């Protein structure tokens, strides 16, 4: 992962991403919780800073070649949410742009949505919010065979957005007004030790025009609400890389 030398606003968050990769087993869950008024609260949503970062993402949107969701940690602090995702956008070989998403202290009211997509009700609303704390670490690890055919346990480091999604969806949105990552669990993968069951969902809030992108044949992997598109299909690395 190379930091762009041409973008003075870019920070690559290497230290925080490395901390995620090397955090001790059974300690990840603590980074998703904070102690507030005597109770531990779990974070669900992560929001890109609208004062600068969303505008910066909009300016490079058409030139993005690769897009990844990295997982990162600040130093442990029980009074703060110390997990956060980082979007890494490659616009050309060697040129990367990084966007930190910040934990929301309260779930955002979605007043502009015409419907609450099935994805939110089943994957986001229930599975992530209700999973036992002692199971959270398991959501980010999977078994993978090494070169000798033996099973080893690997922790996911990032999620890759497919080129189809980049080219057919993200690059064709009208002006992006906000970007949110929603935490989810794919229960179809929950009992499969070879798969990562944590499933990040990217929501792009945008200025809706008369002609939207619903005809691109991707409705099986994205969902639409009134002014937001939800992208659920990502490839976790490892184990898929």
SULZIZI-V837795 format. One record per pair of residues at least 24 apart in sequence whose C-alpha atoms are under 10 Angstrom apart, sorted by sequence separation. I is the first residue (numbers start at 0). GAP is how many residues later the second one is. D is the distance in Angstrom with one decimal. If there is no record, write none. Layout:
i;gap;d
I;GAP;D
I;GAP;D
This chain:
i;gap;d
63;24;9.9
64;24;7.4
65;24;5.1
66;24;9.1
80;24;8.6
178;24;5.7
179;24;6.7
202;24;9.8
203;24;5.3
204;24;6.7
63;25;6.1
64;25;5.6
65;25;7.1
79;25;9.6
177;25;8.1
178;25;4.8
179;25;8.2
202;25;6.2
203;25;5.3
204;25;9.0
62;26;9.3
63;26;5.7
64;26;5.3
65;26;8.7
177;26;6.0
178;26;6.2
201;26;9.8
202;26;5.6
203;26;6.6
62;27;8.3
63;27;4.4
64;27;6.7
65;27;9.7
176;27;7.6
177;27;4.9
178;27;9.0
201;27;8.1
202;27;4.5
203;27;8.2
60;28;8.9
62;28;5.3
63;28;7.6
64;28;8.9
69;28;9.7
71;28;9.4
175;28;6.6
176;28;5.4
177;28;7.0
200;28;9.9
201;28;5.6
202;28;6.4
59;29;8.6
61;29;8.7
62;29;7.8
66;29;9.7
68;29;9.9
69;29;10.0
174;29;9.9
175;29;5.9
176;29;5.1
200;29;6.4
201;29;5.1
202;29;8.9
56;30;9.8
59;30;9.4
60;30;8.7
65;30;9.3
66;30;9.7
67;30;9.7
68;30;9.6
69;30;9.5
174;30;8.7
175;30;4.3
176;30;7.1
200;30;5.5
201;30;6.6
59;31;7.3
66;31;10.0
68;31;9.8
172;31;8.7
173;31;9.6
174;31;5.6
175;31;6.7
199;31;8.6
200;31;4.6
201;31;9.2
56;32;8.7
63;32;9.4
172;32;9.3
173;32;6.2
174;32;5.6
175;32;9.5
199;32;6.6
200;32;7.8
201;32;9.7
63;33;9.6
172;33;6.9
173;33;5.7
174;33;8.4
198;33;7.2
199;33;8.6
200;33;8.5
169;34;8.2
172;34;8.1
173;34;6.7
174;34;9.7
198;34;8.4
199;34;7.8
172;35;8.2
173;35;7.1
198;35;7.8
172;36;9.1
198;36;9.4
199;36;9.9
45;37;9.7
46;37;9.6
47;37;9.7
59;37;8.9
173;37;9.9
198;37;8.8
39;38;8.7
40;38;9.8
42;38;7.1
45;38;7.2
46;38;9.4
47;38;9.3
173;38;8.6
197;38;9.1
39;39;8.8
40;39;9.8
41;39;8.2
42;39;9.9
44;39;9.7
45;39;7.5
47;39;9.4
155;39;9.8
172;39;7.8
173;39;9.9
195;39;9.3
196;39;9.5
40;40;9.0
42;40;9.0
45;40;9.9
56;40;8.5
152;40;9.1
153;40;9.6
155;40;7.4
158;40;8.9
171;40;8.6
172;40;7.6
195;40;6.9
30;41;9.9
31;41;9.6
42;41;9.9
55;41;9.1
56;41;9.1
152;41;9.0
154;41;8.6
158;41;8.2
160;41;9.8
171;41;7.3
194;41;8.7
195;41;9.2
30;42;7.3
34;42;9.1
35;42;9.0
36;42;9.7
55;42;9.9
56;42;8.0
153;42;9.7
155;42;9.4
195;42;8.8
8;43;9.6
30;43;8.3
33;43;7.8
34;43;5.7
35;43;6.6
55;43;9.0
150;43;9.6
168;43;9.7
169;43;9.7
194;43;9.5
195;43;7.9
8;44;9.3
30;44;8.8
32;44;9.5
33;44;5.2
34;44;4.7
35;44;8.6
168;44;6.8
194;44;7.4
195;44;9.5
27;45;8.9
30;45;6.7
32;45;7.3
33;45;4.7
34;45;7.2
52;45;9.0
53;45;8.5
138;45;9.9
167;45;7.9
168;45;9.2
193;45;7.9
194;45;8.8
29;46;7.9
30;46;7.9
31;46;9.6
32;46;8.2
33;46;4.9
34;46;8.9
52;46;6.5
138;46;7.7
193;46;9.8
8;47;9.4
29;47;8.9
30;47;7.8
32;47;7.3
33;47;5.4
52;47;8.3
138;47;9.4
168;47;8.2
27;48;9.8
29;48;7.5
30;48;9.9
31;48;8.8
32;48;5.6
33;48;8.3
52;48;9.4
167;48;7.0
179;48;9.9
181;48;9.3
183;48;9.2
26;49;9.5
30;49;8.1
31;49;5.6
32;49;8.0
135;49;9.9
142;49;9.1
143;49;8.9
144;49;9.4
167;49;9.5
168;49;8.6
178;49;9.2
180;49;9.3
181;49;10.0
19;50;9.4
20;50;8.4
22;50;8.7
29;50;9.9
30;50;5.8
31;50;6.7
32;50;8.7
48;50;8.5
138;50;9.2
141;50;8.3
142;50;5.7
143;50;6.4
167;50;8.6
176;50;9.7
177;50;9.0
178;50;9.9
179;50;9.3
180;50;9.5
181;50;9.5
19;51;6.5
20;51;8.1
29;51;8.5
30;51;4.9
31;51;5.8
47;51;7.2
48;51;7.8
138;51;7.3
141;51;5.3
142;51;4.7
143;51;8.9
176;51;9.6
18;52;9.4
19;52;5.1
20;52;9.1
29;52;8.4
30;52;5.1
31;52;8.6
47;52;6.4
48;52;7.0
137;52;8.8
138;52;9.9
140;52;8.0
141;52;4.9
142;52;7.4
163;52;10.0
175;52;9.5
16;53;7.0
17;53;9.1
18;53;6.8
19;53;5.4
29;53;8.8
30;53;8.8
46;53;8.4
47;53;4.5
48;53;7.4
140;53;8.4
141;53;5.4
142;53;9.2
164;53;8.2
168;53;9.1
15;54;9.9
16;54;6.0
17;54;7.3
18;54;5.9
19;54;8.6
27;54;9.8
28;54;9.2
45;54;9.0
46;54;4.9
47;54;6.3
127;54;9.6
128;54;8.8
130;54;8.9
138;54;9.6
140;54;7.7
141;54;5.8
163;54;8.8
15;55;8.3
16;55;4.2
17;55;8.3
18;55;7.6
19;55;9.9
27;55;8.4
45;55;5.2
46;55;5.1
47;55;9.1
127;55;6.6
128;55;8.6
137;55;8.9
139;55;8.9
140;55;6.0
141;55;8.8
13;56;10.0
15;56;4.9
16;56;6.5
18;56;8.2
44;56;9.0
45;56;4.9
46;56;6.4
47;56;10.0
126;56;9.3
127;56;5.3
128;56;9.5
138;56;8.9
139;56;5.7
140;56;8.4
164;56;9.0
172;56;9.2
12;57;9.5
14;57;8.4
15;57;4.9
16;57;8.9
44;57;8.2
45;57;4.4
46;57;6.6
124;57;9.8
126;57;6.7
127;57;5.7
138;57;6.0
139;57;6.9
140;57;9.1
164;57;8.9
12;58;10.0
13;58;8.5
14;58;8.5
15;58;5.8
44;58;6.0
45;58;5.6
123;58;7.0
124;58;9.3
125;58;8.8
126;58;5.7
127;58;9.3
137;58;8.4
138;58;5.1
139;58;6.1
12;59;7.7
14;59;8.7
15;59;8.2
43;59;7.6
44;59;5.6
45;59;9.2
122;59;9.7
123;59;6.3
124;59;8.3
125;59;9.0
126;59;8.0
127;59;10.0
137;59;8.3
138;59;5.1
139;59;9.4
169;59;9.2
12;60;9.4
42;60;6.5
43;60;7.4
44;60;8.3
122;60;8.5
123;60;4.8
124;60;9.9
126;60;7.6
137;60;8.9
138;60;8.9
168;60;8.8
12;61;9.8
41;61;9.9
42;61;6.8
43;61;8.7
44;61;8.2
45;61;9.5
46;61;9.8
122;61;5.3
123;61;7.1
135;61;10.0
136;61;9.7
169;61;9.5
42;62;6.8
43;62;8.4
44;62;6.7
119;62;8.8
121;62;9.0
122;62;5.7
123;62;9.3
135;62;8.7
168;62;9.1
19;63;8.4
41;63;8.8
42;63;7.8
43;63;7.2
44;63;8.1
119;63;9.8
121;63;9.1
122;63;6.5
19;64;9.7
40;64;8.7
41;64;9.5
42;64;8.4
43;64;10.0
119;64;8.5
121;64;9.2
122;64;7.9
40;65;9.5
118;65;8.9
121;65;9.4
15;66;9.8
16;66;9.9
164;66;8.1
15;67;9.1
16;67;9.4
15;68;9.0
16;68;9.0
164;68;8.5
15;69;9.9
16;69;8.6
164;69;9.4
15;70;9.7
87;70;9.7
127;70;8.5
160;70;8.9
31;71;9.0
33;71;9.5
86;71;9.4
126;71;9.9
127;71;9.5
160;71;9.1
161;71;7.7
85;72;9.1
86;72;9.6
87;72;9.7
107;72;9.9
160;72;7.2
161;72;6.7
12;73;7.9
84;73;9.0
86;73;10.0
159;73;8.9
160;73;5.0
161;73;7.7
11;74;8.7
158;74;9.4
159;74;5.4
160;74;6.8
11;75;9.8
106;75;9.9
122;75;9.9
123;75;9.2
158;75;5.7
159;75;5.0
160;75;9.3
11;76;8.2
103;76;9.6
122;76;8.6
123;76;9.4
157;76;9.5
158;76;5.2
159;76;6.4
102;77;9.7
122;77;10.0
123;77;8.8
157;77;8.3
158;77;4.4
159;77;7.4
100;78;8.4
101;78;9.1
102;78;9.3
122;78;9.6
157;78;6.0
158;78;6.0
44;79;9.6
100;79;7.5
101;79;9.3
155;79;9.9
156;79;7.5
157;79;5.5
158;79;8.7
43;80;8.1
100;80;7.6
155;80;6.1
156;80;5.9
157;80;7.7
159;80;9.7
43;81;9.1
119;81;9.4
154;81;9.5
155;81;5.4
156;81;6.6
158;81;9.6
159;81;9.7
118;82;9.1
154;82;8.4
155;82;5.0
156;82;9.4
153;83;9.2
154;83;6.7
155;83;6.9
11;84;8.4
43;84;7.6
153;84;6.6
154;84;8.0
155;84;9.3
10;85;9.7
11;85;7.8
12;85;8.0
42;85;9.5
43;85;7.4
70;85;8.3
71;85;8.6
152;85;9.9
153;85;6.9
3;86;9.4
9;86;8.1
10;86;8.0
11;86;5.9
12;86;9.4
41;86;9.3
42;86;8.5
69;86;9.2
70;86;6.0
71;86;9.4
152;86;9.2
0;87;9.3
9;87;5.9
10;87;6.3
11;87;8.6
12;87;8.5
41;87;7.4
69;87;6.2
70;87;6.0
1;88;9.9
5;88;10.0
6;88;8.6
8;88;8.6
9;88;5.9
10;88;8.2
11;88;9.3
40;88;10.0
41;88;9.7
68;88;8.6
69;88;4.3
70;88;8.5
3;89;9.9
4;89;8.9
5;89;7.6
6;89;8.5
8;89;8.8
9;89;8.0
10;89;9.0
67;89;10.0
68;89;5.3
69;89;6.6
3;90;6.6
4;90;7.6
5;90;9.1
6;90;7.6
8;90;9.8
67;90;6.4
68;90;5.0
69;90;8.8
1;91;9.6
2;91;7.7
3;91;4.8
4;91;8.8
5;91;9.7
6;91;9.9
41;91;9.4
67;91;5.5
68;91;6.5
1;92;6.5
2;92;7.2
3;92;5.1
66;92;8.7
67;92;4.6
68;92;7.8
0;93;8.8
1;93;7.6
2;93;6.1
3;93;6.9
66;93;6.3
67;93;5.9
0;94;10.0
1;94;7.0
2;94;7.8
3;94;9.2
65;94;8.0
66;94;5.5
67;94;9.1
86;94;9.9
143;94;8.5
144;94;9.4
0;95;8.4
1;95;9.7
2;95;8.7
65;95;7.3
66;95;7.9
85;95;10.0
142;95;9.7
143;95;6.3
65;96;8.0
66;96;8.3
84;96;8.0
139;96;9.3
141;96;8.2
142;96;7.7
143;96;9.1
64;97;9.9
65;97;7.0
83;97;9.8
140;97;8.7
141;97;6.9
64;98;7.4
66;98;9.7
139;98;9.8
140;98;8.6
63;99;9.4
66;99;7.6
32;100;9.4
65;100;7.7
31;101;9.5
64;101;7.6
65;101;9.9
63;102;7.3
64;102;8.4
28;103;9.7
29;103;8.3
62;103;9.7
63;103;8.4
118;103;9.5
119;103;10.0
28;104;6.3
29;104;9.7
31;104;9.2
61;104;8.9
62;104;9.5
118;104;7.8
27;105;9.7
28;105;7.3
60;105;8.8
61;105;8.3
117;105;8.7
27;106;9.7
28;106;8.2
29;106;9.2
60;106;9.7
63;106;9.2
116;106;6.9
25;107;9.7
26;107;9.4
28;107;5.5
29;107;9.5
63;107;8.0
116;107;7.4
25;108;7.5
27;108;7.4
28;108;5.9
61;108;8.2
62;108;8.1
115;108;9.4
116;108;6.9
25;109;8.8
26;109;9.4
27;109;5.7
28;109;9.5
60;109;7.2
61;109;5.1
114;109;8.8
115;109;7.2
25;110;8.3
26;110;7.4
27;110;9.5
28;110;9.9
60;110;5.7
61;110;8.0
113;110;9.4
114;110;6.0
115;110;9.6
119;110;9.6
25;111;5.8
59;111;9.3
60;111;8.9
61;111;9.7
112;111;9.2
113;111;6.0
114;111;7.4
118;111;8.7
24;112;7.3
25;112;8.5
27;112;9.0
57;112;9.8
60;112;9.1
68;112;9.4
112;112;5.4
113;112;5.1
24;113;9.4
57;113;9.2
111;113;8.6
112;113;4.8
113;113;8.3
116;113;8.9
118;113;8.7
60;114;9.6
111;114;6.6
112;114;6.4
113;114;9.9
57;115;9.7
60;115;9.1
84;115;9.6
109;115;9.9
110;115;9.8
111;115;6.8
112;115;7.6
24;116;10.0
57;116;9.4
58;116;9.6
111;116;9.0
57;117;6.9
58;117;9.7
109;117;9.9
57;118;6.1
109;118;9.9
56;119;8.3
57;119;8.5
54;120;9.2
57;120;9.6
53;121;10.0
54;121;7.9
56;121;9.7
53;122;7.3
54;122;7.9
56;122;9.4
53;123;6.8
54;123;8.9
53;124;6.1
52;125;9.3
53;125;7.1
52;126;9.6
49;127;7.6
49;128;6.5
48;129;8.2
49;129;8.4
24;130;9.8
47;130;6.8
48;130;8.5
46;131;7.8
47;131;5.5
48;131;9.7
68;131;8.5
46;132;6.1
47;132;6.3
20;133;9.7
21;133;9.3
45;133;8.6
46;133;4.5
47;133;8.5
68;133;9.4
20;134;7.1
45;134;5.6
46;134;6.5
19;135;9.2
20;135;8.0
44;135;6.8
45;135;5.0
46;135;8.9
19;136;9.4
20;136;6.4
44;136;5.7
45;136;6.6
19;137;7.6
20;137;9.9
43;137;8.4
44;137;4.7
45;137;8.3
43;138;6.0
44;138;6.3
17;139;9.0
42;139;9.5
43;139;5.3
44;139;9.8
16;140;7.9
42;140;8.4
43;140;8.2
16;141;9.3
44;155;9.8
46;155;10.0
44;156;9.6
45;156;9.5
46;156;9.5
44;157;9.9
68;165;9.0
67;166;8.8
68;166;9.9
69;166;9.9
67;167;9.3
68;167;9.2
69;167;9.7
67;168;9.6
67;169;9.9
